Amino acid sequence: MSYNIIRPATHAEWLAQRSRGIGSSEVATILGLNPFDTPYQLWRRKRGIDGPVPENDAMRAGHILEGAVATYFEQETGHTVIKASDGDWLAVDSDRDYMRVSPDRTYWVDEQGKRNEANKGILECKTTQLDVDADDLPAHWFCQLQYQLGVMGYTSGTLAWLTRGRKFGCKAVTFDADLYGYITESVEHFWLDNIVGGREPDMSGVDDVLLRWPLHTAGKTIEATPELMDSITTIKSLKPQIDTLTEQKKEAEELIKAAMRDADSLVLPGSSGTARGDVLATFRAPKPGRKFDEKLFKAEHPDLYEAYCREQQGARRFLVK
């Protein structure tokens, strides 16, 4: 295994380099193991049908806190993180340049060993709100690190995570050649057949279907299969139960609301004014806000109202007849 290092001059150039292949964060999606993405959605972004996923607060925090996770790792394990591994860079497989990885950090596996490539490991840093079991690591994290190890030819790595900003954990991971072989076959198939070849991958659920067909075709019908007939029967049989449970829930809520009067919280018996964990329910008015009076504006400025109105397409609705 051999690879080339690319060190882009800017973050924008780094993003452009990543888009020219399959990165480690995309591997689990291709394998169907990413709970936040599907192969079809990834394919649409890679083909330029949809734009890149915009950075949200969690993603931004994860990037900023990489350094904190790396510091925790050094303090907890005694390993030294290699300073030069910080920043935006890529390792590209020499034979398959669409296989591109950007490890968060690398570190010295054996502190007493030689400072050479054979003594390097990959540190993948994560921040999460979920409790992580070191003996049952998230599959998408594990595949990400295995892909990085395989491209760079390393045998050792570590997944390190910070839960809710204060609880650190880590787990050493050994390279799995059989898993890496499966990963590379899947990546090659996806890149050559789906991305380069343009073949649309199978859809994984309703979100994919709505991306592909946000609107219906008027008058178009399909005939129900036995499986779909069973689903229709199930929905119809559940409706009376749902209606009954909804009514029971409403009655219970109204009883509690009436009893609370002007109180903002319902707490356990004997715990009034104590810890927040004793709160059973709250009944509060939202903070006052400002709302545009569309009806009044339309009445007083009809021409302006019409000039700035735009047609807005609603989402498809599913109804069982």
C-alpha positions as MATLAB code, in Angstrom:
seq = 'MSYNIIRPATHAEWLAQRSRGIGSSEVATILGLNPFDTPYQLWRRKRGIDGPVPENDAMRAGHILEGAVATYFEQETGHTVIKASDGDWLAVDSDRDYMRVSPDRTYWVDEQGKRNEANKGILECKTTQLDVDADDLPAHWFCQLQYQLGVMGYTSGTLAWLTRGRKFGCKAVTFDADLYGYITESVEHFWLDNIVGGREPDMSGVDDVLLRWPLHTAGKTIEATPELMDSITTIKSLKPQIDTLTEQKKEAEELIKAAMRDADSLVLPGSSGTARGDVLATFRAPKPGRKFDEKLFKAEHPDLYEAYCREQQGARRFLVK';
ca = [
       0.000    0.000    0.000;
       1.328    3.453   -0.921;
      -0.158    6.910   -0.838;
       0.590   10.525   -1.692;
       0.169   13.458    0.672;
      -1.635   16.593   -0.535;
      -1.424   19.741    1.582;
      -3.800   22.339    0.098;
      -3.032   26.001    0.620;
      -6.559   26.861    1.749;
      -9.531   25.169    3.389;
     -11.570   25.715    0.219;
      -8.917   23.908   -1.820;
      -8.942   21.067    0.714;
     -12.703   20.710    0.298;
     -12.263   20.664   -3.478;
      -9.638   17.919   -3.216;
     -11.918   15.842   -0.982;
     -14.758   16.106   -3.501;
     -12.630   14.333   -6.132;
     -13.006   10.985   -4.451;
     -14.483    9.052   -1.556;
     -13.489   10.274    1.886;
     -13.455    8.206    5.063;
     -16.582    9.904    6.435;
     -18.473    8.676    3.347;
     -17.518    4.996    3.564;
     -20.169    4.013    6.103;
     -22.798    5.709    3.939;
     -21.804    3.576    0.950;
     -22.002    0.473    3.161;
     -25.447    1.477    4.435;
     -24.163    1.917    8.000;
     -24.503    5.680    8.411;
     -27.632    6.576   10.427;
     -27.532   10.149    9.072;
     -27.099    9.586    5.328;
     -27.938    7.149    2.520;
     -26.046    6.017   -0.595;
     -28.635    7.746   -2.781;
     -28.260   11.061   -0.957;
     -24.459   10.826   -1.174;
     -24.710   10.005   -4.889;
     -26.841   13.100   -5.515;
     -24.265   15.326   -3.800;
     -21.323   13.720   -5.594;
     -23.063   14.122   -8.935;
     -23.821   17.793   -8.221;
     -27.608   17.300   -8.150;
     -27.719   18.603   -4.568;
     -25.297   20.936   -2.838;
     -22.988   19.872   -0.014;
     -24.450   19.380    3.449;
     -24.276   22.802    5.148;
     -22.179   22.925    8.290;
     -24.407   22.897   11.378;
     -23.526   23.720   14.993;
     -22.678   20.110   15.852;
     -20.337   19.771   12.859;
     -18.626   23.074   13.629;
     -18.202   22.164   17.295;
     -16.787   18.778   16.321;
     -14.136   20.404   14.144;
     -13.194   22.989   16.781;
     -13.017   20.401   19.567;
     -10.721   18.010   17.691;
      -7.790   19.606   19.460;
      -9.422   19.149   22.857;
     -10.083   15.456   22.160;
      -6.457   15.043   21.031;
      -5.244   16.660   24.263;
      -7.423   14.339   26.332;
      -5.991   11.419   24.357;
      -2.412   12.426   25.140;
      -3.125   12.894   28.834;
      -5.104    9.674   29.226;
      -2.869    7.338   27.190;
       0.609    8.855   27.308;
       0.849    8.800   23.502;
       2.251   11.814   21.689;
       0.125   13.367   18.951;
       2.241   14.416   15.977;
       1.915   18.200   15.634;
       2.405   18.154   11.869;
      -0.764   16.045   11.514;
      -2.962   18.963   12.566;
      -4.667   20.954    9.813;
      -6.165   20.283    6.394;
      -4.341   17.573    4.439;
      -5.146   14.410    2.523;
      -3.614   10.995    1.963;
      -4.481    9.704   -1.525;
      -4.097    6.064   -2.570;
      -1.385    5.860   -5.236;
      -3.256    3.344   -7.404;
      -6.846    4.518   -6.841;
      -6.789    8.279   -6.485;
     -10.505    8.375   -5.667;
      -9.655    6.856   -2.273;
      -8.874    9.959   -0.202;
      -8.635   10.254    3.565;
      -8.063   13.149    5.949;
      -7.249   11.762    9.413;
      -7.861   14.113   12.332;
      -4.421   13.397   13.818;
      -1.626   10.839   13.814;
       0.406    9.748   16.855;
       3.390    7.641   17.853;
       2.210    4.111   18.692;
       5.366    3.120   20.574;
       6.765    6.051   22.548;
      10.107    4.257   22.845;
      10.246    3.250   19.187;
      11.700    4.969   16.154;
      10.021    8.083   14.811;
       9.161    6.595   11.409;
       6.082    5.655    9.339;
       5.979    2.136   10.771;
       5.453    3.611   14.252;
       2.519    5.891   13.365;
      -1.122    5.397   14.236;
      -4.259    7.334   13.273;
      -6.335    9.200   15.842;
      -9.956    9.812   14.895;
     -11.565   12.432   17.155;
     -15.315   12.538   17.830;
     -17.700   14.703   19.835;
     -21.131   13.357   20.653;
     -24.179   13.733   22.863;
     -24.576    9.961   23.074;
     -23.010    7.576   25.571;
     -20.480    5.396   23.750;
     -19.760    1.777   24.660;
     -16.080    1.088   23.985;
     -16.937   -2.573   23.389;
     -19.665   -1.733   20.882;
     -18.369    1.188   18.857;
     -20.622    2.952   16.337;
     -20.211    1.110   13.029;
     -19.793    4.283   10.983;
     -16.916    5.424   13.206;
     -15.212    2.040   13.028;
     -15.433    1.819    9.221;
     -14.123    5.358    8.880;
     -10.969    4.513   10.832;
     -10.447    1.187    9.031;
     -10.559    2.986    5.668;
      -7.986    5.520    6.863;
      -5.676    2.803    8.167;
      -5.930    0.859    4.916;
      -5.198    3.801    2.626;
      -2.176    4.839    4.695;
      -0.945    1.304    5.354;
      -1.005    1.651    9.147;
      -1.849   -1.220   11.491;
      -2.916    0.745   14.580;
      -5.376    3.498   15.294;
      -7.572    4.897   18.046;
     -11.126    6.177   18.187;
     -11.394    8.908   20.823;
     -14.551   10.724   21.809;
     -15.822   13.447   24.097;
     -19.394   12.959   25.319;
     -21.411   16.077   26.114;
     -18.202   18.083   26.316;
     -16.907   16.494   29.514;
     -16.679   12.699   29.435;
     -13.703   11.302   27.509;
     -13.307    7.798   26.167;
     -11.103    6.015   23.647;
     -10.527    2.580   22.142;
      -7.476    1.247   20.322;
      -8.338   -0.337   16.961;
      -6.283   -2.797   14.922;
      -6.389   -2.829   11.135;
      -8.687   -5.525    9.724;
      -7.483   -6.555    6.267;
     -10.629   -8.545    5.426;
     -12.929   -5.650    6.321;
     -10.742   -3.246    4.381;
     -10.988   -5.508    1.337;
     -14.770   -5.410    1.554;
     -14.705   -1.632    2.000;
     -12.457   -1.047   -1.010;
     -14.629   -3.266   -3.232;
     -17.726   -1.325   -2.178;
     -16.024    2.040   -2.659;
     -14.697    1.046   -6.090;
     -18.131   -0.157   -7.194;
     -19.812    3.039   -5.961;
     -17.211    5.348   -7.502;
     -16.896    3.687  -10.898;
     -20.496    2.544  -11.424;
     -22.493    5.199   -9.616;
     -20.377    8.346   -9.630;
     -18.322    8.024  -12.824;
     -20.843    5.805  -14.607;
     -23.827    7.833  -13.405;
     -25.974    4.849  -12.412;
     -28.538    5.811   -9.807;
     -28.192    3.705   -6.636;
     -31.140    2.004   -4.975;
     -33.190    4.135   -2.608;
     -33.152    3.355    1.096;
     -36.405    4.866    2.300;
     -39.064    7.531    2.002;
     -36.579   10.417    2.348;
     -34.803    9.180   -0.778;
     -38.104    8.784   -2.631;
     -39.134   12.354   -1.805;
     -35.773   13.647   -3.000;
     -36.220   11.827   -6.299;
     -39.939   12.548   -6.722;
     -40.921   15.605   -4.626;
     -44.118   15.909   -6.708;
     -46.642   13.348   -7.841;
     -47.565   12.682  -11.465;
     -51.233   13.592  -11.823;
     -53.371   10.638  -12.837;
     -50.588    8.071  -12.529;
     -51.487    4.886  -10.649;
     -49.761    1.668   -9.598;
     -51.425   -1.604   -8.660;
     -51.079   -2.806   -5.087;
     -49.000   -5.922   -4.480;
     -50.040   -8.419   -1.770;
     -47.422   -6.861    0.511;
     -48.843   -3.371   -0.023;
     -52.394   -4.658    0.534;
     -51.232   -6.051    3.892;
     -49.798   -2.642    4.796;
     -53.064   -0.886    3.911;
     -55.001   -3.393    6.049;
     -52.585   -2.822    8.949;
     -53.015    0.970    8.775;
     -56.804    0.697    8.717;
     -56.840   -1.720   11.646;
     -54.599    0.565   13.723;
     -56.594    3.754   13.133;
     -59.314    3.060   15.758;
     -56.622    2.250   18.342;
     -54.710    5.438   17.491;
     -57.893    7.535   17.775;
     -58.706    5.977   21.170;
     -55.179    6.499   22.510;
     -55.108   10.081   21.226;
     -58.369   10.843   23.026;
     -57.104    9.220   26.241;
     -53.904   11.250   26.055;
     -55.882   14.463   25.535;
     -58.117   13.749   28.559;
     -55.106   13.032   30.788;
     -53.343   16.209   29.646;
     -56.410   18.363   30.228;
     -56.841   16.966   33.761;
     -53.237   17.858   34.620;
     -53.436   21.323   33.000;
     -56.601   22.154   34.926;
     -54.995   21.104   38.215;
     -51.830   23.160   37.571;
     -53.750   26.453   37.181;
     -51.035   29.151   37.124;
     -48.151   26.878   38.217;
     -45.369   26.414   35.669;
     -44.244   22.956   36.865;
     -45.649   19.722   38.256;
     -43.203   17.994   40.598;
     -42.956   14.785   42.604;
     -44.763   14.780   45.984;
     -42.679   16.426   48.681;
     -40.147   17.898   46.220;
     -41.510   21.398   45.628;
     -38.654   23.854   45.161;
     -35.965   21.150   44.970;
     -33.854   19.638   42.168;
     -34.846   20.043   38.541;
     -34.853   16.264   38.138;
     -38.066   16.045   40.207;
     -40.130   17.886   37.561;
     -42.823   15.715   35.985;
     -44.350   18.237   33.564;
     -44.366   21.936   32.703;
     -47.201   24.208   31.539;
     -45.729   27.518   30.410;
     -46.511   30.299   27.994;
     -43.795   31.019   25.409;
     -41.886   34.277   25.474;
     -43.653   37.078   23.606;
     -42.646   37.292   19.968;
     -43.285   39.441   16.955;
     -45.388   38.207   14.054;
     -46.001   39.790   10.677;
     -49.706   40.603   10.248;
     -50.177   39.296    6.721;
     -53.937   39.831    6.700;
     -53.657   43.499    7.685;
     -50.818   44.164    5.240;
     -52.806   42.609    2.396;
     -55.822   44.782    3.222;
     -53.846   48.038    3.437;
     -51.257   47.383    0.677;
     -52.812   44.961   -1.836;
     -50.471   45.897   -4.706;
     -47.309   45.395   -2.643;
     -48.725   42.171   -1.248;
     -49.280   40.759   -4.730;
     -45.861   41.937   -5.946;
     -44.047   40.021   -3.217;
     -46.178   36.881   -3.089;
     -44.567   33.709   -4.358;
     -46.111   30.325   -4.979;
     -44.799   27.746   -2.527;
     -45.034   24.039   -3.194;
     -46.076   21.920   -0.225;
     -44.799   18.420    0.520;
     -46.593   15.320   -0.723;
     -49.216   13.972    1.714;
     -50.048   10.314    2.187;
     -53.703    9.395    2.802;
     -55.288    5.972    3.125;
     -58.794    5.895    1.645;
];
